[in-house]
């Protein structure tokens, strides 16, 4: 492709109108964005009438999440009741050591539960001190509290639509 006088004049006009190098390359045809940029620099074109900015479109608001529903009587959907929450287990009292004291930082051993009980700034602060399995930091009851199973993540349609809208909005702005 060669830069004819006609093409150079068209480039100068489009550049002065504020079009981007990509837009100019599309209108001229047969040239790349980089070829347009190179020619602009060789011609010494600097000023532009208006900066090239894509038109900002107003993003649609994400649709409202619908309440979870299940099929009911006669095809009418009914609200699903929320799953009952498990009551928290009762707090375990710390176990006394054979000497009649509770486990402290100084008396903890590898085979003792290291679950803290109380305020560390108070004199009554202690550790559970119950027997643990080899290699475990907590007794069985405190391990259930510390290591909760991960909740299964449900993907809602509204989340997916919102994510796709956000991606398409950034594409419109960035390109």
C-alpha positions as CSV (number, residue, x, y, z in Angstrom):
1,X,0.0,0.0,0.0
2,X,1.3,3.4,-0.9
3,X,0.3,6.7,0.6
4,X,-1.1,8.7,-2.3
5,X,-1.8,12.4,-2.1
6,X,-5.5,11.7,-1.9
7,X,-5.1,9.3,1.0
8,X,-2.7,11.7,2.8
9,X,-5.3,14.5,2.5
10,X,-8.0,12.2,3.8
11,X,-5.7,11.2,6.7
12,X,-5.1,14.9,7.6
13,X,-8.8,15.7,7.5
14,X,-9.8,12.7,9.6
15,X,-7.0,13.4,12.1
16,X,-8.1,17.0,12.5
17,X,-11.7,15.8,13.0
18,X,-10.5,13.9,16.0
19,X,-10.9,10.3,14.8
20,X,-8.7,7.7,16.3
21,X,-6.0,5.9,14.3
22,X,-8.1,2.8,14.3
23,X,-11.1,4.7,13.0
24,X,-9.0,6.4,10.3
25,X,-7.5,3.1,9.2
26,X,-11.0,1.6,8.8
27,X,-12.2,4.6,6.7
28,X,-9.1,4.7,4.5
29,X,-9.0,1.0,4.1
30,X,-5.9,-1.1,3.3
31,X,-3.9,0.3,6.1
32,X,-3.3,-0.6,9.7
33,X,-3.6,1.5,12.8
34,X,0.1,1.5,13.2
35,X,0.6,2.6,9.6
36,X,-1.7,5.6,10.3
37,X,0.2,6.5,13.5
38,X,3.5,6.3,11.7
39,X,2.3,8.5,8.8
40,X,0.9,11.1,11.3
41,X,4.3,11.3,13.0
42,X,6.2,11.6,9.8
43,X,3.8,14.3,8.6
44,X,4.2,16.1,11.9
45,X,0.5,16.3,12.6
46,X,0.0,17.2,16.2
47,X,-3.1,19.1,17.1
48,X,-6.5,17.6,17.0
49,X,-9.8,19.3,17.1
50,X,-11.3,17.1,19.7
51,X,-9.8,14.1,21.5
52,X,-10.9,10.8,20.3
53,X,-13.1,9.3,23.0
54,X,-15.6,6.5,22.6
55,X,-19.2,7.5,23.3
56,X,-20.1,6.6,26.8
57,X,-23.2,4.6,27.1
58,X,-25.2,4.4,30.2
59,X,-25.0,0.9,31.6
60,X,-28.3,-0.7,32.3
61,X,-29.0,-1.4,35.9
62,X,-28.7,-5.0,37.0
63,X,-32.0,-6.8,37.2
64,X,-33.5,-7.2,40.7
65,X,-32.8,-10.6,42.2
66,X,-36.0,-12.7,42.2
67,X,-37.0,-14.5,45.4
68,X,-36.4,-18.2,45.4
69,X,-39.5,-20.1,44.5
70,X,-40.7,-23.6,44.1
71,X,-43.6,-25.1,42.2
72,X,-46.7,-25.0,44.2
73,X,-50.3,-26.1,43.9
74,X,-51.9,-25.7,40.4
75,X,-48.6,-24.4,38.9
76,X,-48.5,-21.4,41.2
77,X,-45.1,-20.8,42.6
78,X,-44.6,-20.5,46.3
79,X,-41.8,-19.0,48.4
80,X,-39.3,-21.6,49.6
81,X,-38.8,-21.6,53.4
82,X,-35.3,-20.7,54.5
83,X,-33.1,-23.6,55.7
84,X,-33.1,-23.8,59.5
85,X,-29.9,-22.7,61.0
86,X,-28.0,-25.1,63.3
87,X,-27.9,-23.9,66.9
88,X,-24.3,-23.2,68.0
89,X,-22.8,-25.9,70.2
90,X,-22.7,-25.0,73.9
91,X,-19.3,-23.6,75.0
92,X,-16.9,-26.1,76.4
93,X,-15.4,-25.4,79.8
94,X,-11.6,-25.7,79.9
95,X,-10.2,-28.9,81.5
96,X,-8.1,-28.6,84.6
97,X,-4.6,-29.9,84.7
98,X,-3.6,-32.5,87.3
99,X,-2.1,-29.7,89.5
100,X,-5.5,-28.0,89.7
101,X,-4.7,-25.1,87.3
102,X,-5.9,-24.4,83.8
103,X,-3.7,-24.6,80.7
104,X,-1.7,-21.4,80.0
105,X,0.8,-20.5,77.3
106,X,3.5,-21.8,79.6
107,X,1.9,-25.1,80.3
108,X,0.5,-26.0,76.8
109,X,1.8,-29.2,75.2
110,X,1.4,-30.6,71.7
111,X,-1.3,-33.0,72.8
112,X,-3.5,-30.3,74.4
113,X,-6.3,-28.2,72.8
114,X,-5.1,-24.7,72.0
115,X,-8.5,-23.1,71.8
116,X,-8.3,-19.8,73.7
117,X,-11.0,-19.0,76.3
118,X,-11.6,-15.5,77.6
119,X,-9.9,-12.2,77.1
120,X,-6.1,-12.4,76.7
121,X,-5.7,-9.2,78.7
122,X,-7.4,-10.7,81.8
123,X,-5.9,-12.9,84.5
124,X,-8.6,-15.6,83.8
125,X,-7.4,-16.2,80.2
126,X,-6.7,-19.8,79.6
127,X,-6.8,-22.5,76.9
128,X,-9.1,-25.5,76.6
129,X,-6.4,-28.0,77.5
130,X,-8.4,-31.1,76.5
131,X,-6.6,-34.0,74.8
132,X,-6.2,-33.8,71.0
133,X,-5.4,-36.3,68.3
134,X,-1.8,-36.4,67.3
135,X,-1.0,-33.5,65.0
136,X,-4.3,-31.6,65.7
137,X,-4.4,-28.2,67.4
138,X,-7.9,-28.5,68.8
139,X,-10.0,-31.1,70.6
140,X,-12.8,-32.6,68.5
141,X,-15.5,-30.1,69.7
142,X,-13.3,-27.0,69.0
143,X,-12.1,-28.5,65.7
144,X,-15.8,-28.5,64.6
145,X,-16.0,-24.9,65.4
146,X,-12.7,-23.9,63.8
147,X,-13.0,-26.0,60.6
148,X,-16.5,-25.4,59.2
149,X,-17.3,-27.1,55.9
150,X,-17.3,-24.7,53.0
151,X,-20.8,-23.6,51.9
152,X,-21.7,-24.7,48.4
153,X,-21.8,-21.5,46.3
154,X,-24.8,-21.1,44.2
155,X,-24.6,-18.9,41.1
156,X,-27.5,-16.7,40.6
157,X,-28.5,-15.6,37.1
158,X,-28.5,-12.0,38.2
159,X,-24.9,-12.3,39.2
160,X,-23.9,-13.7,35.8
161,X,-25.9,-11.0,33.9
162,X,-24.3,-8.3,36.0
163,X,-20.8,-9.7,35.3
164,X,-21.5,-9.8,31.6
165,X,-22.9,-6.3,31.6
166,X,-19.8,-5.0,33.4
167,X,-17.5,-6.7,30.9
168,X,-19.4,-5.4,27.9
169,X,-19.4,-1.9,29.4
170,X,-15.7,-1.9,29.8
171,X,-15.2,-3.1,26.3
172,X,-17.3,-0.3,25.0
173,X,-15.3,2.2,26.9
174,X,-11.8,0.8,26.3
175,X,-12.1,-0.1,22.7
